[in-house]
Amino acid sequence: MSDTTAEAAPQVTARRLEHFPVSFFATVMGTAGLAIATHRLELLLGARPVASLVLGGLASGLFVTVAGLYAIKLARHREAVVAEWHHPVRLSFFPTISISLLLLSLIALPLDPRLADGFWMVGAALHLTFSLVILSTWIGHRPFEPPHLNPAWFIPAVGNIIVPLAGVPLGHVEVSWFFFSFGVMFWIVLLTLVFNRLVFHNPLPDRLLPTLMILVAPPAVGFLAYAKLNGGALDGFGRLFFYAGLGLFLLVATKIGQMARIRFALSWWAYSFPIAALTTAASVYADALGRPPAATGLFVALYGVLAVVIAILVVATVRAIAAGAICQPEH
């Protein structure tokens, strides 16, 4: 019996590696987003940046682990990676790789600007490549249909808007303006397309319901990026970004009852980064206003929501891994 088990174990591991999804990089984005938001809380409280450094280290370690596993998958199961690339939904998750690098650049910036610059350059170049190839694919000859469209399609656009967060402090101002403009343009286009799909076509399948939270990410990140590009000044354009993100968050929150009833899947991690981005945006917005109680309270409340969401996601993910419920073929 033990010999049979020993022989079966490598087969099970190989099978799970074959189905290791590129969307696992969303866990890196969520953890990095929590680290950045935690640093903002430390600044508010006047605390030493201990928790944010620990979380940043966890995000870095998680990136190395996920990237390593996906590289092994590419080496051993190249056809599975190609299948993901040609999947109309999973294709949009490949830019989570470059977005993770851009977020790690932002985390590394106060510690080692040279390392941050290296992360930023690789992340920006890789993301531009992903964006151009994916957008070219969308408008090419491949047969996409309305049911394939979902909020995950925002991911390539969101990554472009993230570029200025570390790009401006590193001195890449004009390049940052390029990425920001490119990303905002496609956010507006995709927002129209996605709402058309949500209103006039069949509802999203349960496993994709969490991706609704991705609607929050472009305006929330857009506010943070514009604040960097605008020298930290708060104007009407910045307010538009922030309140658009807050309004979309409240809209998605009306679906919380429906979302809570669905079975856990890795797509749940789509909740994490958009909430983290809005939380950080609320902190920057409060600082720009001089930290009035209402704005500061909004930041603290959103941070509480973020912490609870991340805790739930971590527990659910660990349980799913232990039960062998993820890294399985879709049915």
Secondary structure, DSSP 8 states (H G I E B T S, - for coil): -HHHHHHHHHHHHHHHHHT--GGGHHHHHHHHHHHHHHHHHHHHHT--SHHHHHHHHHHHHHHHHHHHHHHHHHHH-HHHHHHHHTSTTGGGGTTHHHHHHHHHHHHHTTT-HHHHHHHHHHHHHHHHHHHHHHHHHHTTTS---GGG--GGGGHHHHHHHHHHHHHTTTT-HHHHHHHHHHHHHHHHHHHHHHHHHHHHS----GGGGGGGGGGGHHHHHHHHHHHHHTTT---HHHHHHHHHHHHHHHHHHTTHHHHHTS---GGGGGGHHHHHHHHHHHHHHHHHTT--HHHHHHHHHHHHHHHHHHHHHHHHHHHHHHTT-SS----
